[in-house]
Amino acid sequence: MREHIEEYAKRLKLSWVREHYHEVQAETNEKYLLKLFEKEVENREERKLNNLLKQAQLPKTGSQPFQWEHIQIPQGITRENVLQGDFIDPKENLILYGGVGTGKTYLATLLSLNAIHRFGSRVKFFTTASLSNQLIEANQNGSLPKFMKKLEKLDLLILDELGYIPLNKEGAELLFQVISMCYENRSIVVTTNLQFGQWNHVFGDSIITEAVIDRLIHHSHLLVFKGDSFRYKESLLHQ
């Protein structure tokens, strides 16, 4: 009988039930079934969450609370809206602008984690240079349509460190395709140390640069990070 139960549970894709049904005890058949279903749902939700976290490939973060004092937040959005990912459902973007080490990547990571836990959002984190290189590689080996379909399924795309490394012509054009695909369909968070007027140094083409900025800033919020690098101040404290 046990073999039949496990076989039916396998066919019904009840993985928790198949492995643990004999451990559950209850006073009635109804309570027994209820416990089985509850545990199966909990197990599926946990697996889904773990898969979303794995797919997001977020940087590791510390446990310290985020410091907002040095950030200018525009009207129309609050700290809570940013941190809780409330901008994702209306397909709005965030531009996190400021110097190196001021917490832009940390905030992008925190809000991504919250979006995954709170909404079950599909998130993917890239450095801008890494995404550009992956797009070029996919384009050259013929897998670009498949790669783009994966990006289309996202709710939130993180483009970190825009401005640190200039892109070549092919990479800039492919990145523009991604941003155009996301426009008004999914949210993008960009972290950058460059003012918009300097983005041409990254994309190398004034027309592409203008088109990228136009799509990103429409339905967007600009958060300005001021102050010195946290990593630099921390190193001074340790000294």
C-alpha positions as CSV (number, residue, x, y, z in Angstrom):
1,M,0.0,0.0,0.0
2,R,2.8,2.4,0.8
3,E,4.3,2.0,-2.7
4,H,0.9,2.9,-4.2
5,I,0.5,6.0,-2.1
6,E,4.0,7.2,-3.0
7,E,3.4,6.5,-6.7
8,Y,0.1,8.4,-6.8
9,A,1.6,11.3,-4.8
10,K,4.5,11.4,-7.3
11,R,2.0,11.4,-10.3
12,L,0.1,14.2,-8.6
13,K,3.4,16.1,-8.0
14,L,2.8,16.1,-4.2
15,S,6.5,15.9,-3.3
16,W,6.1,16.7,0.4
17,V,3.1,14.4,0.8
18,R,5.1,11.6,-0.9
19,E,7.9,11.8,1.6
20,H,6.2,12.8,4.8
21,Y,2.5,11.6,4.7
22,H,3.3,8.8,7.3
23,E,4.6,11.4,9.8
24,V,1.3,13.3,10.1
25,Q,-1.1,12.5,12.8
26,A,-4.6,13.9,13.3
27,E,-7.9,13.1,15.1
28,T,-10.0,12.8,11.9
29,N,-9.6,12.1,8.2
30,E,-10.5,15.7,7.4
31,K,-7.8,17.1,9.8
32,Y,-5.3,14.7,8.4
33,L,-6.0,15.8,4.8
34,L,-5.9,19.5,5.9
35,K,-2.5,19.0,7.4
36,L,-1.2,17.3,4.3
37,F,-2.4,20.1,2.0
38,E,-1.1,22.8,4.3
39,K,2.4,21.3,4.4
40,E,2.4,20.7,0.7
41,V,1.5,24.3,0.0
42,E,4.1,25.6,2.5
43,N,6.8,23.4,0.8
44,R,5.8,24.7,-2.7
45,E,5.9,28.3,-1.6
46,E,9.3,27.8,0.0
47,R,10.7,26.1,-3.1
48,K,9.3,28.9,-5.3
49,L,10.9,31.5,-3.1
50,N,14.3,29.8,-3.1
51,N,14.1,29.5,-6.9
52,L,13.3,33.2,-7.3
53,L,16.3,34.1,-5.0
54,K,18.6,31.8,-6.9
55,Q,17.5,33.1,-10.3
56,A,17.9,36.8,-9.1
57,Q,21.6,36.3,-8.4
58,L,21.7,39.2,-6.0
59,P,24.9,40.4,-4.3
60,K,25.3,39.5,-0.7
61,T,24.3,42.1,1.8
62,G,25.1,42.9,5.4
63,S,22.6,42.9,8.2
64,Q,22.9,46.6,9.0
65,P,19.8,48.8,8.4
66,F,19.9,51.0,5.4
67,Q,20.7,54.7,6.1
68,W,18.5,57.2,4.3
69,E,19.9,60.4,5.7
70,H,22.1,61.1,2.7
71,I,19.5,60.4,0.0
72,Q,17.4,62.9,-1.8
73,I,14.0,61.3,-2.6
74,P,11.7,63.1,-5.1
75,Q,8.1,63.9,-4.6
76,G,5.7,61.1,-5.7
77,I,7.5,58.3,-3.9
78,T,8.5,57.5,-0.3
79,R,11.2,55.5,1.4
80,E,8.6,52.7,2.0
81,N,7.5,52.7,-1.6
82,V,11.1,52.3,-2.7
83,L,12.1,49.7,-0.2
84,Q,8.9,47.6,-0.5
85,G,8.9,47.7,-4.3
86,D,5.6,49.5,-4.7
87,F,6.9,51.0,-8.0
88,I,7.1,47.6,-9.7
89,D,3.4,47.0,-10.2
90,P,2.8,50.3,-12.1
91,K,6.0,49.6,-14.2
92,E,7.9,52.5,-12.9
93,N,11.7,52.8,-12.9
94,L,14.3,54.0,-10.3
95,I,17.5,55.8,-11.2
96,L,19.9,55.6,-8.2
97,Y,22.6,58.3,-8.9
98,G,25.6,59.1,-6.7
99,G,29.2,58.5,-6.0
100,V,31.0,55.2,-5.6
101,G,30.3,53.4,-2.3
102,T,27.3,55.5,-1.3
103,G,24.8,52.6,-1.0
104,K,23.2,52.4,-4.4
105,T,23.8,48.7,-5.0
106,Y,22.9,48.0,-1.4
107,L,19.5,49.6,-1.8
108,A,18.9,48.0,-5.1
109,T,19.6,44.6,-3.5
110,L,17.4,45.3,-0.5
111,L,14.4,46.3,-2.5
112,S,14.9,43.3,-4.8
113,L,14.8,41.0,-1.8
114,N,11.7,42.6,-0.5
115,A,10.0,42.4,-3.9
116,I,10.7,38.7,-4.1
117,H,9.5,38.0,-0.5
118,R,6.5,40.3,-0.6
119,F,5.2,39.8,-4.2
120,G,7.0,36.8,-5.5
121,S,8.5,39.1,-8.1
122,R,10.8,37.7,-10.8
123,V,14.0,39.7,-10.4
124,K,17.4,39.6,-12.2
125,F,20.5,41.5,-11.2
126,F,23.2,42.4,-13.7
127,T,26.1,44.8,-13.8
128,T,25.6,46.8,-16.9
129,A,28.9,45.5,-18.4
130,S,28.0,41.9,-17.6
131,L,24.6,42.1,-19.3
132,S,26.1,43.7,-22.3
133,N,28.7,41.0,-22.6
134,Q,26.1,38.2,-22.2
135,L,23.9,39.9,-24.9
136,I,26.9,40.0,-27.3
137,E,27.7,36.3,-26.6
138,A,24.1,35.3,-27.1
139,N,23.9,37.3,-30.3
140,Q,27.0,35.7,-31.7
141,N,26.1,32.1,-30.8
142,G,22.5,32.4,-32.0
143,S,20.8,32.2,-28.6
144,L,19.7,35.9,-28.4
145,P,16.0,35.3,-28.9
146,K,16.0,32.7,-26.1
147,F,17.9,35.1,-23.8
148,M,15.5,37.9,-24.5
149,K,12.5,35.7,-23.7
150,K,14.0,35.1,-20.3
151,L,14.3,38.8,-19.7
152,E,10.7,39.3,-20.9
153,K,9.5,37.2,-18.0
154,L,11.0,39.5,-15.4
155,D,9.1,41.9,-13.2
156,L,12.2,43.8,-12.2
157,L,15.6,44.2,-14.0
158,I,18.5,45.6,-12.1
159,L,21.3,47.4,-14.1
160,D,24.1,48.0,-11.7
161,E,27.2,50.2,-12.2
162,L,26.1,52.0,-15.4
163,G,29.0,54.3,-16.2
164,Y,31.9,52.3,-14.8
165,I,32.9,50.6,-18.1
166,P,32.2,52.0,-21.7
167,L,30.2,49.7,-23.9
168,N,31.2,48.8,-27.5
169,K,28.8,49.5,-30.3
170,E,27.2,46.0,-30.4
171,G,26.8,45.9,-26.7
172,A,25.3,49.4,-26.5
173,E,22.8,48.5,-29.3
174,L,21.8,45.3,-27.7
175,L,21.4,46.9,-24.3
176,F,19.1,49.5,-25.9
177,Q,17.0,46.7,-27.3
178,V,16.5,45.3,-23.7
179,I,15.6,48.7,-22.3
180,S,13.1,49.3,-25.1
181,M,11.6,45.9,-24.5
182,C,11.2,46.7,-20.8
183,Y,9.7,50.2,-21.5
184,E,6.2,50.3,-19.9
185,N,6.2,46.5,-19.5
186,R,8.5,45.9,-16.5
187,S,10.5,48.0,-14.0
188,I,14.2,48.8,-14.2
189,V,16.5,50.0,-11.4
190,V,19.7,51.6,-12.6
191,T,22.6,52.5,-10.4
192,T,25.0,55.0,-11.9
193,N,27.8,57.4,-10.9
194,L,27.3,59.6,-14.0
195,Q,24.9,62.4,-14.7
196,F,22.7,61.9,-17.7
197,G,24.8,64.3,-19.7
198,Q,27.8,61.9,-19.3
199,W,26.0,58.8,-20.4
200,N,27.2,59.2,-24.0
201,H,30.6,58.1,-22.7
202,V,29.0,54.7,-21.9
203,F,27.0,54.2,-25.0
204,G,29.3,55.9,-27.4
205,D,26.5,57.2,-29.6
206,S,24.4,60.3,-29.0
207,I,21.3,58.9,-30.7
208,I,21.3,55.7,-28.7
209,T,22.1,57.6,-25.5
210,E,19.2,60.0,-26.0
211,A,16.8,57.1,-26.7
212,V,18.0,55.1,-23.6
213,I,17.6,58.1,-21.3
214,D,14.2,59.0,-22.8
215,R,12.8,55.5,-22.1
216,L,14.3,55.2,-18.6
217,I,13.3,58.6,-17.2
218,H,9.7,58.3,-18.4
219,H,7.7,56.9,-15.5
220,S,10.8,57.0,-13.3
221,H,12.0,58.4,-9.9
222,L,15.5,59.8,-9.5
223,L,17.1,59.2,-6.1
224,V,20.3,61.2,-5.5
225,F,22.9,59.7,-3.1
226,K,25.2,62.2,-1.5
227,G,28.1,61.9,0.9
228,D,31.3,60.0,1.1
229,S,31.8,56.3,0.3
230,F,30.7,54.0,3.2
231,R,33.5,51.6,2.4
232,Y,36.1,54.4,2.6
233,K,34.7,55.6,5.9
234,E,34.6,52.1,7.3
235,S,38.2,51.5,6.4
236,L,39.2,54.7,8.2
237,L,37.3,53.5,11.3
238,H,39.1,50.2,11.3
239,Q,42.5,52.0,11.0
